[in-house]
Amino acid sequence: MIEIIYVSQDGQTSKIAHYIQQYLTSNQIEARVTDITHNVSYTLSPEVKHVVLGVPIRYGNPMSQAKAWLANQDISDIEISAFNVNLTARKPEKSELSSCPYAHKFIKILPEKVTHVAIFAGALDYAKYSWFDRKMIQFIMWITKGPTHSDSRIEYTQWPAVDKFSAELISMRS
Ligand SMILES: Cc1cc2nc3c(=O)[nH]c(=O)nc-3n(C[C@H](O)[C@H](O)[C@H](O)COP(=O)(O)O)c2cc1C
């Protein structure tokens, strides 16, 4: 059984987690999805052999629930894969593990044995943000030449990259 564990504030990491689950179940692999955003004490059940951890970046760091959850788990016998979601990766030249500026920070919160890691571009949706967050993201977008109009709602996630990551999860089983 593969369990996709995620943290998500605005829903895009959740959407990616559910997409991976669909990919796996349509390939006859048992997979479930669990949101730990408000439940970092969630404990894995013994039938879980592989965890996929999905975590977005907020204000330069992976959301803290991921590290808190990992600290509470005995993962010695469990395979772990992980994906990070952020808006910087909307730029192709910053979308790879080797080129995304958050890759290093993300890998740092993961157990050392984790080697299967991906970076995915997230979504921009100003209507979902608080006034302060909207102003901050508009400012960052202005600096990085992204959309600043407060109606902007753009999904940057490259679904073929999520397909590739999901296919790798399957090949790790054989
Ligand atoms: C308040 C806030 C801060 C963010 N900070 C960053 C950041 O520092 N770097 C970045 O690349 N993306 C940043 N993002 C973009 C998110 O990582 C992106 O929107 C992602 O899709 C959010 O995932 P979620 O919808 O699962 O919460 C930020 C978004 C918000 C709303």
The ligand as an ORCA input file, in Angstrom:
! r2SCAN-3c Opt
* xyz 0 1
  C       1.710     33.192      1.395
  C       2.409     32.448      0.300
  C       3.792     32.364      0.278
  C       4.446     31.684     -0.759
  N       5.810     31.667     -0.774
  C       6.454     31.113     -1.831
  C       7.872     31.169     -1.919
  O       8.561     31.663     -1.035
  N       8.457     30.656     -3.036
  C       7.725     30.079     -4.056
  O       8.313     29.639     -5.045
  N       6.380     29.970     -3.967
  C       5.743     30.482     -2.886
  N       4.373     30.429     -2.798
  C       3.634     29.699     -3.835
  C       3.122     28.352     -3.364
  O       4.191     27.455     -3.099
  C       2.196     27.778     -4.436
  O       1.117     28.662     -4.607
  C       1.693     26.392     -4.134
  O       0.843     25.987     -5.208
  C       0.945     26.364     -2.810
  O       0.563     25.036     -2.517
  P      -0.857     24.744     -1.834
  O      -1.906     25.269     -2.799
  O      -0.907     23.278     -1.700
  O      -0.868     25.462     -0.522
  C       3.695     31.076     -1.788
  C       2.304     31.157     -1.764
  C       1.649     31.824     -0.739
  C       0.155     31.925     -0.768
*
